[in-house]
Structures are given as C-alpha cells and as structure tokens.
Amino acid sequence: MGGDTERKRTKVARPAARVAAAALWLTVTLASACSRSAPPVPPGFIQVDIETSPSATDPRFSTDATSSRVNELVFDSLLKVDRDGQFIGDLADSFARTSPTELVFHLRHGIRFSDGRELTARDVKFTYDSILAPANLSPRRAAMVRLASIDARDPYTVVMTMRAQYAPALELGMQGIVPAGTAVRASTPRGSGPFMLTSFARDEAAVLERNPYRPYSGPLARGIVFKVVPDPTVRALELAEGVCDFAENNLEPYLLPYLIAQPGLEVSKSPGNGYRYLSFNFRDSRLKDVRVRRAIAYAIDRAAIVTSVRRGTARVATGMLSPENWAYDGDVKTYSYDPARAAALLEEAGYPRGAGGMRNLAFVYKTTPDQARLGEVIQAMLARVGIRITVRTNEFATFYSDIQNGNFDLTSMNWVGINDPNHYYMVFDSKMIPPAGYNRGAYANPAMDRLVEAGAVTLDPAERKTIYTKVQQLAAEELPYVSLWWDDTVVIMNRRLAGFQPYPNGSLRSLATVTLAGGSGAEPSR
Amino acid sequence: MIQFLARRMLALVPVALGVATLTFALIHLVPGDPVVAMLGESAAPTDIAGMRHSLGLDRPLLEQYGAFLGGLAEGDLGESISYRVPVARLIAERFPATLELAAAGLLVAILVAFPLGLIAGSRPGSAGDLAAMGFAVLGISVPHIYLGPLLMILFSLDLRWLPLTGRGGLAHLVLPAVTLGTALAAILARMLRQSLIQVRESDYMRTARSKGLGEAAVLIGHGLRNALTPVVTILGLQLGALLTGALITEVIFSWPGLGRLLISAINLRDYPLVQGCVLTFALSYVVVNMLTDVAYGLIDPRVRLS
C-alpha cells in the first residue's frame, strides 16, 4: 500500500514538475541571453538623450535634425553659422565671392581627420562630388542643384561654381566633409570634428570619443553617448536620476515644472528660431478671401496658447524669421486676439451667424497625434467666432502625404533652423507648389513672386534686407500663414556640466567645450 | 507527434501567404511614399523618379507583389528601403531582443499567476482569494504605458535597485518583463482559479482525498493537472498579445526590439521592412499556438496528436 501511494505521488507530481522545469528552462535561457552586459557610460563621458535614432551617420546622406546634431560634432564643414545666423569659417580660413557665380574657400592648414590624415581640398571635392553623383542617390543632392561644379585649385583652395547668380550660395558650404575614398553610406565614417564616432547601434546609441588629432585642455567631456530614448517621460526620469546629463528641445512643456524642481538639474531657455504656423489651402475659394484668413488670425489667442500649451517656452511670432535673423523686420501688421473684429470680418465676407451662433463655415484641420492638442485649442477658439473645425489626426506619413497633395483646409506645421531668408522663396513662390518646393497651400501672388525671386539673386546685403522687409510686410498683410510662435531653445542639464552655449537653431556644437565638475575622467554619479 | 508537427508546419505556408498578401496590400494602400520620406519634399522630380526606378517601385503593383512572393519563396525578404541592408539581417538583429522580452514577460506571468491562482482556487471566498483576485483585477486594468513609468519611479528612481532603460544584463530585463507580464499574470491567475474551482469537487479529487492525501498534494497533484488545459489555451492565445504588447514596452524602456523597428518602418513607409516584421510576428504567433497544441498532449494523455 505504502509503495503504491509512493508511485502515485511521483505520478501526480509530474505536471507541477513540468511547469517548474519549463520555468527553470526559461530562467536559464534568459540568464544566458542576458549574460552580455550593457556598455556602461565610460567615466568622463556625458550622456545625451535623443528621441529618435540618427537616420544616417554619413553626413552625405543624412537629412534629419538628429543626424545633423550628432554629425556636426564629428564632421567639420567649410562654413558654420554663428549664434546670430551669420556664416563664419570652419574649415575655411577665409572665403570670398570672386564673381557673381564663384565662391573661393581657403582652407586652414594642418586639419586632421580622426585617423591622422590631413584634410585637403581633395577631400572637400570628393565629398561634394559623391553627393552630386546621381548613382549614389543622396537625399542631399536636391539642395545642391545650384552647384555646377566644385574644384580643388590647390590642396588648400576650393572653388565652387554656381549655375547662376545665387544669393544664399554660402549655405552650400555647410556640408560635413569626409575623407576622399569613403564608401557610400559608411557606418562610421571619419571626420575632422572635435569627436569621432566609435560605435553606432540604430535605435540604441551613438558613441562619440574625442578626435585624437584635436588637442583640448581643461576638464572637458572625453566623449558623448547619444542614447535613443523614445518616450518623453522616460527622458525626464533619466535626467532626474542623473543617468542622462543633457537634453535639448525634446521634453514636453508639461514636464518642465517637474524637471525644474529637481535639485540636480539646471533648466534654461533662450530664444530659438523654430517657427510654428497655421497654413491655409488657397485651393479653397473661402480661404482665398483675405478677410476669412484675417478673421481666423484675430480669433486665435496666441498669447494664451504660448502660456498654456507651451508653458511659456516660446515667443508669439510676427513672421517666419525670428528677431535674431539679420533680415528680421518686426514692423509688420500684427493680429492680437480680437474675437469681435474676427466676427465683423466674417460678417463682411458674407458669413452671418446662423442657428446656434455657428456660421456656414466648416474646415478640416489636419494634424498628427503629438500636435492634436493644438488642433483642439484652435478648434475651440474658432468655434467662439462661429467657425466649425473638424480635427483629423493621422500618423505622420499619412498626414504628410495629405499635405503634399493639397488634401487639407487648415494645418499647422513648423520650420526648424531657418537661416537664410530665401526660405520665403521655397514656401511662398507660386512655382514652389509640391513636388517642386514647400508651397503646400498653393499660395500665388505675383507681387510676392517678384520679391522672393529678386531676393534669391540679389547679392548686396543691404539691398537684400530691403527686399525681405517688404516680403515680411506683404506676408503679414496677406497671411498665407498665420504666425503662431517661435520655440525657445530649452536646455536641461545636470549641474555637473557647465558652460553650454545654446544656439537659436538648436545646434549642440557647444557640447565640445562643456566642462565637467570633478574634471575629465570623473566617475559620473549614477 | 512528428507527423503532427509536420502537418502543422505545412499549414504555416497558407498562413504566411495570407499574411504576406494582406500586409503587402495594406502598406501599399495607405497614403505615404518611401521615396519622398527619404529624399525630402524638395527633391527634384528626376531624382525621385530615379530612386523609384532603382527600388523597383515604378513597376506595376501586381509585378511588385509577384517579385515579393518570389523572393519569399526563396527565403529572401528583400532589402530595406531606408536602411539599405537586407531585411532578414535587420530582423535577425532585433528579434532576439523581442523574444527575450516576451519570454521574460511570460516567465513573470507564470511565476506570479500560479501561486495566486492556487491560493485563490483552493479556498474561494477566503481573504487570500480576495487579495489575489484584487491584484488580478488591478493587473488587467493598468495599461503598460502607465505601469512602466510607475515601476521606473519606484525601483529606479526611489529605491535605485534597477536600471531605467536599455538592454543589457538581467537587471535591465526585470522592469520591462514585469510591465509586460503583469496583465498576462492577472489573466492566467483568474483562469487558473476558475479552473481549479471547477475540478475541486470532481470524483477523482474526492477519491484522492479519501486515500488520505493532504489537501496540497491533492490540489497540486490532481487538481492542477486537470485545471491546466484551459490555462495553457489562454497562454497560447495571449502570447500574441505579449508580442504586440512588447511594442509599447519597447518604446517605454528604449528596448531595441522588433516592435520599434516595425514602428519606424511604418513611419518611413519602408515596404519590405514592414512586410518582413509583420510576417515575423504573425509566424511566431502561429508557431506558439502550434506549441500550445503540443503542450495539450503533454498535459492531458487523453489528447492524442494524431
């Protein structure tokens, strides 16, 4: 009997044993899978959290903002833009426009790539030529259509020849330079910048170390780990814990009060040039009426939006160019919140209030999930003056396709890093309707066309400034866009870092000279 | 058993074909253009046309579909449009991370659900039952997107026991696994409780008790085995949810898995990559359900895999 029970016991215990065995197997498998440990952030390095992975680490093939933030620390270019938006030499010791179509750059001597090779005009020519070669399918080729040729006159002289007189030609000098012979779409190409890219794992991290041929002194960071953290709340938590040392312009405004309350963090804001606007579709006859556009402008309380939605991290905008831009003119027609005036304009345009106070005016406002809140705010504000707005939210690719195809009434988007005022040509010239350019609302005005086309070819700076003053005034009168705000550059930094200089365009170039408390090589607190 | 497996493997072919066709149709039907996403909106029309041609996107859709299926038959998933590397290589890089997370989530679910289910199922209506089921309701109700950051604040920020994000050692796996496994644990615990209550008063249970076996031995030895079949069914079905739940968990914990790859592929309209990722998810779901059927046979000798 006893033996029988014993036998039964072993038998009945089997399922539980199986479950336990399976659990054990899973544990062992996982433990072995996890035996590789994550590379910790090395001493003396700083961690910067970014929201998306850079699209390309080869500067000849990258177009997104994250890539350019990382790449400008690794690659030098002929020119760079200073804090006031002016072009200054980077690789170029000096540069000059020698004829209406020719630019000459004299390179500094003794610049070295991170493998020790000297950077010469041959590398510059190679970089530009490999972008211009149609077979390489570089997404940057389109921006260089004005460039007819680039030549190395001698090892330290580069000559760019334009197809025609082109005022913003200096923008072409902003391309990061790679060594001659670098393979197309190289994963870790060499550069001559303050850092070199030592490893890159897509959607995980890009690790930068000092370029051994760029001497530096003082307690500076030895390297930077750009870690991809897609969730904004998690970026905030990483900052609060001190895992992450630095983040710029990628935290939702509602998280700022929490971050400001952290004793280990310093939150600062400075003027930025990211520009948010409301755009109209001129293919719609109702929106062609300037009174309707002005009524909408008067009905939107932009100061309230900046205070509530942006939590004060923006300035109410008067136009596309921010006050830091050399061509800025703030003396334009402005539209402060005035619902009574909006109502009067709508009456005048032939849209009287009907049942329930609403007018016979309904528009579709297209947006993306992360901007849906702004859509709802605008919807509520326009409802007050009797305009009905339907907010349609789609993920970005669908939204973008709609905007490109003119399939919207109203939308709001933003421009980041506007530098040369020739941007007005790209967005408001009647020839720039997609796919040619960015005039998505199909705005067409011969007076605007004449001005922006003249601005593109006028070389004298004073004369150019006069032209863009008129452009800004006309844009404010005509309202192809309602200017909403300019984003501030918001920097959140661990207090062990010091000396970061923000740029209006969000450049992180100053990370190369940020100092670390406790000196370089100090063990970060984590 | 081998015959059964072979038959089920063969059944994978029509499933793969169906999934491949549906994915192909859906991703090509939604608006958006991979070439514009890559070259930018101001690209010259000639460049756009050139790229479209080089990627084969200018061919008729039916021809593209044929080429896709042809490649699939040879095990070739094509080349990613945005990353310019073979889709299979990208998936091979990322899928282990997702599997690791899903397996860890499953482990957490089992480790939590079995004790809870046993406590609740052995004495329905007791304080233990109420507490266990209270936890279960909470576990089902709290979404990943909320639970993840909550666990981070508690275990990473306040207690400083575990790292916040990223993939690395076992410590990195704990929070995402708990986030992912909690809902499944809750479902399993409830299922097990219900199942145990049903078998509690069966004849064989009474017989076991009358033989003088202790209540624990009766419950675990006789009760659990018979209560397990419905639980395993749910487990198999929920593993799909675990894989897709990993999508959100991967974003929260910056976990470099297949889910995040799929999300960025969709945003970039990277057709071959979307197709490859969805196919991988779908086939793993089918394989898991096949394994569930095998598990029935192991748990219940009355089920014959023939």
Chai-1 contact restraints between the chains, C-beta under 6 A:
chainA,res_idxA,chainB,res_idxB,connection_type,confidence,min_distance_angstrom,max_distance_angstrom,comment,restraint_id
A,V12,B,G221,contact,1.0,0.0,6.0,A-B,restraint_1
A,V12,B,H222,contact,1.0,0.0,6.0,A-B,restraint_2
A,A13,B,G221,contact,1.0,0.0,6.0,A-B,restraint_3
A,P15,B,L224,contact,1.0,0.0,6.0,A-B,restraint_4
A,P15,B,R225,contact,1.0,0.0,6.0,A-B,restraint_5
A,A16,B,I220,contact,1.0,0.0,6.0,A-B,restraint_6
A,A16,B,L224,contact,1.0,0.0,6.0,A-B,restraint_7
A,A23,B,I110,contact,1.0,0.0,6.0,A-B,restraint_8
A,L26,B,A103,contact,1.0,0.0,6.0,A-B,restraint_9
A,L26,B,L107,contact,1.0,0.0,6.0,A-B,restraint_10
A,L30,B,A104,contact,1.0,0.0,6.0,A-B,restraint_11
A,A33,B,E100,contact,1.0,0.0,6.0,A-B,restraint_12
A,C34,B,G169,contact,1.0,0.0,6.0,A-B,restraint_13
A,C34,B,L170,contact,1.0,0.0,6.0,A-B,restraint_14
A,C34,B,L173,contact,1.0,0.0,6.0,A-B,restraint_15
A,S37,B,G168,contact,1.0,0.0,6.0,A-B,restraint_16
A,S37,B,G169,contact,1.0,0.0,6.0,A-B,restraint_17
A,A38,B,G166,contact,1.0,0.0,6.0,A-B,restraint_18
A,A38,B,G168,contact,1.0,0.0,6.0,A-B,restraint_19
A,T63,B,G40,contact,1.0,0.0,6.0,A-B,restraint_20
A,L137,B,M51,contact,1.0,0.0,6.0,A-B,restraint_21
A,P139,B,M38,contact,1.0,0.0,6.0,A-B,restraint_22
A,P139,B,L39,contact,1.0,0.0,6.0,A-B,restraint_23
A,P139,B,G40,contact,1.0,0.0,6.0,A-B,restraint_24
A,A142,B,S42,contact,1.0,0.0,6.0,A-B,restraint_25
A,A142,B,A43,contact,1.0,0.0,6.0,A-B,restraint_26
A,A142,B,A44,contact,1.0,0.0,6.0,A-B,restraint_27
A,D203,B,P256,contact,1.0,0.0,6.0,A-B,restraint_28
A,D203,B,R260,contact,1.0,0.0,6.0,A-B,restraint_29
A,E204,B,P256,contact,1.0,0.0,6.0,A-B,restraint_30
A,V229,B,S254,contact,1.0,0.0,6.0,A-B,restraint_31
A,P230,B,V251,contact,1.0,0.0,6.0,A-B,restraint_32
A,D231,B,V251,contact,1.0,0.0,6.0,A-B,restraint_33
A,D231,B,I252,contact,1.0,0.0,6.0,A-B,restraint_34
A,T233,B,P149,contact,1.0,0.0,6.0,A-B,restraint_35
A,V234,B,T165,contact,1.0,0.0,6.0,A-B,restraint_36
A,L237,B,M152,contact,1.0,0.0,6.0,A-B,restraint_37
A,E238,B,L164,contact,1.0,0.0,6.0,A-B,restraint_38
A,E241,B,L157,contact,1.0,0.0,6.0,A-B,restraint_39
A,V243,B,L164,contact,1.0,0.0,6.0,A-B,restraint_40
A,F396,B,N267,contact,1.0,0.0,6.0,A-B,restraint_41
A,A397,B,G32,contact,1.0,0.0,6.0,A-B,restraint_42
A,A397,B,N267,contact,1.0,0.0,6.0,A-B,restraint_43
A,A397,B,R269,contact,1.0,0.0,6.0,A-B,restraint_44
A,T398,B,P31,contact,1.0,0.0,6.0,A-B,restraint_45
A,T398,B,G32,contact,1.0,0.0,6.0,A-B,restraint_46
A,S401,B,P31,contact,1.0,0.0,6.0,A-B,restraint_47
A,S401,B,G32,contact,1.0,0.0,6.0,A-B,restraint_48
A,P434,B,E41,contact,1.0,0.0,6.0,A-B,restraint_49
A,P435,B,P45,contact,1.0,0.0,6.0,A-B,restraint_50
A,G437,B,S42,contact,1.0,0.0,6.0,A-B,restraint_51
